[in-house]
Amino acid sequence: MNKGKWLAGGMSLMMALGVMAGCGGSEESKDGGSSPGTSAPTAAAASTAAAATPAAGKTVKLKMWGGVPPESGPQAVVEAWNKQNPDIQVTYERFVNDDAGNLKLDTALMTGQDADLYVNYSLTKLQKRKESGLALDLSAYTDYNVDEKMGTDAKLWQIDGKYYGIPTKKNMSFVWLNKDALDEAGLPIPALDWTWDDMKVYAAKLKKDKRWGLLQHEANYMEQVDAGTSAIGFVKSDGTSNLNNPLAAKGYEVAYEMQKEKSMPPYGEQMTSKMPTDTMFLKGETAMLYAGEYIFRSANNLKDNPRSFKIAFATVPRLTKTEGEFKYPAGLGDVVSINAKSSNKEAAWKFLKWYADGGMMPMAAGGRIPSSKAVNADEAVKLLLNGVDSTYDQDSLKKVVFGTFPTYVSSLQQQVVDLRKEEYEKYFLGKQDLKTTLENMAKRHNDFLKQIKK
C-alpha cells in the first residue's frame, strides 16, 4: 500500500501555511502521449471514443452529478467552463452522498437521464458502477497520464489495473474538535497516536445535556473498523474472511459502548432522523465530529454558520496502542467518471481533463484541494483559509489536515459492505450480540468469496 501525501510539494506547502499562520511511475504510450491506465487502448475502445466526437457546429450539452451543493464551488466551476466553451455547455446536478442519493444517481446512469459525468466517493461504489457497465474505461484516451498528474496514491482507485475515473482531490478523514469545549473540560488536543479508548474518555467528559461528545458522519461510519483491518487484510492468507478479526471487534464494541453511555447518538436515532452532523458541530451541539475535509465548506461560511469557538483537529484514533501498522482513511478522492452510456464521451473527456487540472479550483474554498500537480497547491490552500484562518488552531491544522500518513482506500466489494452493514445494524440496535454479529459477517463473507470463485 502506498503512502498518501495530503498535499503535493509538502515542504513548500508547510512554508505557505506558516506564513498564513503568522499573518492571520507512469507509463508512456508509444505515440508520445501518456496513458491514464496501464494497458494500451484497444481498437474497439478507440473507435468508441472517436464515435462520441460531437458534430461540428453543434452545441453539446453535458450534465455532471456530484455531492457538493452548487453554491459551494460546482456552480462557479461550470460557469467558468461554459464561458470559455460555448460549444460544450455543462450543467450540474447535486445528489446527497448517502444511500438514497447514490440510488438516485445510479438510476439516472442506468436510465440515461442526462448523466454524462459523475463523482464517486468510495471505491466500492465505483466498482459496482464499473461492473454495471456505467463507468467508462479511460485507457481509450492517451493524452492524459493519471499517475503522473495525481501521484502514486491514484493507483488505489484502479480496478483490474485500469482507471474508470480520475481522482481529483486530496482526501482525508480526521476528528474536528471544539477547542473551546476542550479547554473548558481541561482536555488537551489529542496526540497523533491516540486511541478509541481515549476518544471514549474524551466523549464522556465533553458531553452535556444539550451537547453530544462525539458525532460520526454517516459517510464515515465504521471507518475505524476498516482502518484497523486494512493493514492486516480483509481476507486471510488462506482465502477466508477476516471481517471477524479482534481489531474489528474492538471498533464495533467501542462505538456501541459510547452509544450506551449516550456520549454519542444511538445508531438508530442518528440514521432515522438523518442528523445534520456537520451543522450540529458548527452549532456547538457536539464537541467532536468524525468527518472529512468536506466540512470546511460549511465551517468557512461564517455568515450561514456563525460560531464563536475555534476549531482544532485530531487524527483518526488507532484502535489499540499495540496494534501493528495502522493506515488512515485518506489518499485521493472525488473520482470523476464518464458514464459509459453517454452519447457525448469525447466532450465529457475534454471537460474532465480541464476539471482535474485546475478547473475545479473554486472547490478549494470549500475544502476540496485539487490533487493534480498542474495546480498551484499554495494558491489552493490560500483559497481554503482565506479570511478565516484565525478561526482554526493552526498547529493542529498543519499536523493533522496537512500531515503525511500511511493511507488506505477500502477495497471491499459493495456486496460485502452491504452484508456487513446489515449485521452491525442488528448489533447497534440491540437485536444480536457482538459474537453472533461477527460470526454472521464472516460466514456471509465466506459464502460471497466462494461464489465469486465459481
Solvent accessible surface area in square Angstrom, and as a share of the most:
residue,aa,sasa,rsa
1,M,122,0.54
2,N,57,0.29
3,K,135,0.57
4,G,3,0.03
5,K,128,0.54
6,W,12,0.04
7,L,8,0.04
8,A,34,0.27
9,G,50,0.48
10,G,37,0.36
11,M,145,0.65
12,S,58,0.37
13,L,2,0.01
14,M,61,0.27
15,M,129,0.57
16,A,14,0.11
17,L,0,0.00
18,G,31,0.30
19,V,102,0.59
20,M,20,0.09
21,A,33,0.25
22,G,73,0.70
23,C,94,0.56
24,G,42,0.40
25,G,92,0.88
26,S,45,0.29
27,E,95,0.43
28,E,97,0.44
29,S,26,0.17
30,K,212,0.90
31,D,111,0.57
32,G,66,0.64
33,G,21,0.21
34,S,19,0.13
35,S,8,0.05
36,P,1,0.00
37,G,3,0.03
38,T,64,0.37
39,S,41,0.27
40,A,82,0.63
41,P,42,0.26
42,T,81,0.47
43,A,89,0.69
44,A,74,0.57
45,A,27,0.21
46,A,46,0.36
47,S,70,0.45
48,T,62,0.36
49,A,11,0.08
50,A,66,0.51
51,A,89,0.69
52,A,9,0.07
53,T,79,0.46
54,P,42,0.26
55,A,66,0.51
56,A,109,0.85
57,G,94,0.90
58,K,130,0.55
59,T,65,0.38
60,V,6,0.03
61,K,160,0.68
62,L,3,0.02
63,K,48,0.20
64,M,6,0.03
65,W,11,0.04
66,G,1,0.01
67,G,7,0.07
68,V,5,0.03
69,P,21,0.13
70,P,47,0.30
71,E,144,0.65
72,S,28,0.18
73,G,7,0.07
74,P,5,0.03
75,Q,74,0.33
76,A,46,0.36
77,V,1,0.01
78,V,4,0.02
79,E,98,0.44
80,A,38,0.30
81,W,4,0.01
82,N,35,0.18
83,K,180,0.76
84,Q,117,0.52
85,N,18,0.09
86,P,97,0.61
87,D,69,0.36
88,I,5,0.02
89,Q,55,0.24
90,V,2,0.01
91,T,78,0.45
92,Y,31,0.12
93,E,49,0.22
94,R,84,0.31
95,F,4,0.02
96,V,77,0.45
97,N,53,0.27
98,D,30,0.16
99,D,86,0.45
100,A,71,0.55
101,G,7,0.06
102,N,6,0.03
103,L,117,0.58
104,K,102,0.43
105,L,0,0.00
106,D,20,0.10
107,T,53,0.31
108,A,1,0.01
109,L,0,0.00
110,M,107,0.48
111,T,85,0.49
112,G,51,0.49
113,Q,99,0.44
114,D,93,0.48
115,A,4,0.03
116,D,13,0.07
117,L,0,0.00
118,Y,0,0.00
119,V,7,0.04
120,N,0,0.00
121,Y,51,0.19
122,S,39,0.25
123,L,10,0.05
124,T,10,0.06
125,K,41,0.17
126,L,1,0.00
127,Q,30,0.14
128,K,95,0.40
129,R,5,0.02
130,K,54,0.23
131,E,115,0.52
132,S,60,0.39
133,G,39,0.37
134,L,3,0.01
135,A,7,0.06
136,L,23,0.11
137,D,35,0.18
138,L,0,0.00
139,S,4,0.03
140,A,15,0.12
141,Y,12,0.04
142,T,36,0.21
143,D,82,0.43
144,Y,10,0.04
145,N,4,0.02
146,V,0,0.00
147,D,12,0.06
148,E,85,0.38
149,K,53,0.23
150,M,6,0.03
151,G,16,0.15
152,T,71,0.41
153,D,8,0.04
154,A,0,0.00
155,K,70,0.29
156,L,30,0.15
157,W,7,0.02
158,Q,33,0.15
159,I,17,0.09
160,D,124,0.64
161,G,28,0.27
162,K,57,0.24
163,Y,1,0.00
164,Y,22,0.08
165,G,1,0.01
166,I,0,0.00
167,P,0,0.00
168,T,0,0.00
169,K,3,0.01
170,K,10,0.04
171,N,42,0.21
172,M,5,0.02
173,S,7,0.04
174,F,0,0.00
175,V,0,0.00
176,W,0,0.00
177,L,0,0.00
178,N,10,0.05
179,K,43,0.18
180,D,68,0.35
181,A,3,0.02
182,L,1,0.00
183,D,85,0.44
184,E,115,0.51
185,A,40,0.31
186,G,63,0.61
187,L,19,0.10
188,P,93,0.58
189,I,51,0.26
190,P,13,0.08
191,A,63,0.49
192,L,78,0.39
193,D,70,0.36
194,W,7,0.02
195,T,8,0.04
196,W,0,0.00
197,D,65,0.34
198,D,50,0.26
199,M,0,0.00
200,K,48,0.20
201,V,74,0.42
202,Y,22,0.08
203,A,0,0.00
204,A,44,0.34
205,K,120,0.51
206,L,1,0.00
207,K,78,0.33
208,K,108,0.46
209,D,153,0.79
210,K,187,0.79
211,R,33,0.12
212,W,52,0.18
213,G,0,0.00
214,L,0,0.00
215,L,0,0.00
216,Q,0,0.00
217,H,41,0.18
218,E,54,0.24
219,A,56,0.43
220,N,10,0.05
221,Y,21,0.08
222,M,2,0.01
223,E,31,0.14
224,Q,0,0.00
225,V,3,0.02
226,D,14,0.07
227,A,0,0.00
228,G,2,0.02
229,T,1,0.00
230,S,17,0.11
231,A,34,0.26
232,I,93,0.47
233,G,22,0.21
234,F,20,0.08
235,V,62,0.36
236,K,90,0.38
237,S,128,0.83
238,D,105,0.54
239,G,25,0.25
240,T,51,0.30
241,S,4,0.03
242,N,14,0.07
243,L,5,0.03
244,N,59,0.30
245,N,7,0.04
246,P,114,0.72
247,L,29,0.15
248,A,1,0.01
249,A,21,0.16
250,K,50,0.21
251,G,0,0.00
252,Y,1,0.00
253,E,73,0.33
254,V,2,0.01
255,A,0,0.00
256,Y,52,0.20
257,E,57,0.26
258,M,0,0.00
259,Q,9,0.04
260,K,133,0.57
261,E,70,0.31
262,K,111,0.47
263,S,0,0.00
264,M,0,0.00
265,P,0,0.00
266,P,34,0.21
267,Y,6,0.02
268,G,19,0.18
269,E,80,0.36
270,Q,4,0.02
271,M,32,0.14
272,T,116,0.68
273,S,67,0.43
274,K,119,0.50
275,M,31,0.14
276,P,78,0.49
277,T,6,0.04
278,D,30,0.16
279,T,44,0.26
280,M,22,0.10
281,F,0,0.00
282,L,4,0.02
283,K,139,0.59
284,G,23,0.22
285,E,65,0.29
286,T,0,0.00
287,A,1,0.01
288,M,0,0.00
289,L,0,0.00
290,Y,0,0.00
291,A,0,0.00
292,G,1,0.01
293,E,1,0.00
294,Y,39,0.15
295,I,3,0.01
296,F,1,0.00
297,R,52,0.19
298,S,23,0.15
299,A,0,0.00
300,N,25,0.13
301,N,56,0.29
302,L,62,0.31
303,K,183,0.77
304,D,100,0.52
305,N,29,0.15
306,P,98,0.62
307,R,35,0.13
308,S,116,0.75
309,F,19,0.08
310,K,80,0.34
311,I,0,0.00
312,A,0,0.00
313,F,1,0.00
314,A,1,0.01
315,T,0,0.00
316,V,0,0.00
317,P,1,0.00
318,R,43,0.16
319,L,0,0.00
320,T,41,0.24
321,K,122,0.51
322,T,129,0.75
323,E,20,0.09
324,G,59,0.57
325,E,110,0.49
326,F,7,0.03
327,K,16,0.07
328,Y,17,0.06
329,P,11,0.07
330,A,8,0.06
331,G,3,0.03
332,L,2,0.01
333,G,2,0.02
334,D,5,0.03
335,V,0,0.00
336,V,0,0.00
337,S,0,0.00
338,I,0,0.00
339,N,2,0.01
340,A,30,0.24
341,K,115,0.49
342,S,8,0.05
343,S,94,0.60
344,N,32,0.17
345,K,22,0.09
346,E,53,0.24
347,A,1,0.01
348,A,0,0.00
349,W,5,0.02
350,K,94,0.40
351,F,0,0.00
352,L,0,0.00
353,K,49,0.21
354,W,61,0.22
355,Y,6,0.02
356,A,0,0.00
357,D,41,0.21
358,G,25,0.24
359,G,9,0.08
360,M,0,0.00
361,M,28,0.13
362,P,49,0.31
363,M,9,0.04
364,A,0,0.00
365,A,49,0.38
366,G,6,0.05
367,G,1,0.01
368,R,11,0.04
369,I,1,0.00
370,P,7,0.05
371,S,2,0.01
372,S,4,0.03
373,K,125,0.53
374,A,61,0.47
375,V,18,0.10
376,N,86,0.44
377,A,23,0.18
378,D,43,0.22
379,E,86,0.38
380,A,0,0.00
381,V,0,0.00
382,K,115,0.49
383,L,66,0.33
384,L,3,0.02
385,L,1,0.01
386,N,118,0.61
387,G,72,0.69
388,V,13,0.08
389,D,20,0.10
390,S,78,0.51
391,T,29,0.17
392,Y,3,0.01
393,D,26,0.13
394,Q,31,0.14
395,D,82,0.43
396,S,4,0.03
397,L,0,0.00
398,K,55,0.23
399,K,107,0.45
400,V,3,0.02
401,V,0,0.00
402,F,5,0.02
403,G,12,0.12
404,T,83,0.48
405,F,23,0.10
406,P,34,0.21
407,T,2,0.01
408,Y,8,0.03
409,V,21,0.12
410,S,24,0.16
411,S,65,0.42
412,L,4,0.02
413,Q,51,0.23
414,Q,17,0.08
415,Q,92,0.41
416,V,0,0.00
417,V,38,0.22
418,D,59,0.31
419,L,15,0.07
420,R,15,0.05
421,K,53,0.23
422,E,83,0.37
423,E,4,0.02
424,Y,15,0.06
425,E,49,0.22
426,K,78,0.33
427,Y,13,0.05
428,F,16,0.07
429,L,85,0.42
430,G,56,0.54
431,K,150,0.64
432,Q,34,0.15
433,D,84,0.44
434,L,33,0.17
435,K,142,0.60
436,T,50,0.29
437,T,0,0.00
438,L,19,0.09
439,E,88,0.39
440,N,45,0.23
441,M,0,0.00
442,A,10,0.08
443,K,128,0.54
444,R,84,0.31
445,H,1,0.00
446,N,40,0.20
447,D,68,0.35
448,F,22,0.09
449,L,18,0.09
450,K,132,0.56
451,Q,122,0.54
452,I,91,0.46
453,K,154,0.65
454,K,206,0.87
